Each structure stands twice: as C-alpha cells, then as structure tokens.
Amino acid sequence: MYGNDLKYGKSFSDVNVGATLLYINSLLNVGVAINQGNFARAHDIGAGRDWLIQFEKSAGSR
C-alpha cells in the first residue's frame, strides 16, 4: 500500500524529477507515476483492470 500524498498534475512537468504524480492518461484512466521513474517497481506493485485506487482527502487539503 502507498500511503503518501500525491500531487495531481496535467503533465509530468508539473512535478520535479523523482516526484510522484497522479494524472489522467491518454485513455482517460487515472495513472500514478514517478516523473522519470517507475512507480510500480519502486513500490513493488502491479497494475491491471482488477486493481483499485482509493482516495482520501488529506488533512492539509483545502
């Protein structure tokens, strides 16, 4: 499980190299990535239709 905050961005340039990002990909699916990295490998997770991403508003959100 990944429990850190994610920044939403429209492109990878919205975050620094090595930072995590939540985005909408070209197929209009939610994606989670590391700018110039591999989120799945870094956090030892898989991907696919049966996977679930659950969102919670962080305490610091406006």
Secondary structure, 3 states (H helix, E strand, C coil): CCCCCCEECCCHHHCCCCCEEEEECCCCCEEEEECCCCHHHHCCCCCCCCCCCCCCCCCCCC
